[in-house]
Amino acid sequence: MAVYPEMWFEDGRDPYYGEPLWLRVPVASYELWAYNARHLAFLKDYVAADHRRRDPNWNGSMVSRLPKWMKVRSMRPRVLAAIERLEARIAAHGG
């Protein structure tokens, strides 16, 4: 099976083995996922930010690739609650 970034980036699967990631949790009718604690911390910082700066190379940034539902203000409490659940999972396993 060929691995193309556009295929695995959006579906929460490991890019090498195609297996679902461990850090996955439902949010409304969507799914939030992260590769590791560092990725999760980045998402938390972005979602919790009151002001989100737009870089000149906006389309090339990781933030530009995040799904719209994760960026809208109305989803912020749900997304942050989901991130907290994933942080608790990491902490429970010694991370």
Secondary structure as GFF3:
##gff-version 3
##sequence-region A 1 95
A	DSSP	alpha_helix	5	8	.	.	.	ID=ss1
A	DSSP	beta_strand	23	27	.	.	.	ID=ss2
A	DSSP	beta_strand	30	34	.	.	.	ID=ss3
A	DSSP	alpha_helix	37	48	.	.	.	ID=ss4
A	DSSP	three_ten_helix	58	60	.	.	.	ID=ss5
A	DSSP	three_ten_helix	63	65	.	.	.	ID=ss6
A	DSSP	alpha_helix	68	71	.	.	.	ID=ss7
A	DSSP	three_ten_helix	73	75	.	.	.	ID=ss8
A	DSSP	alpha_helix	76	92	.	.	.	ID=ss9
###
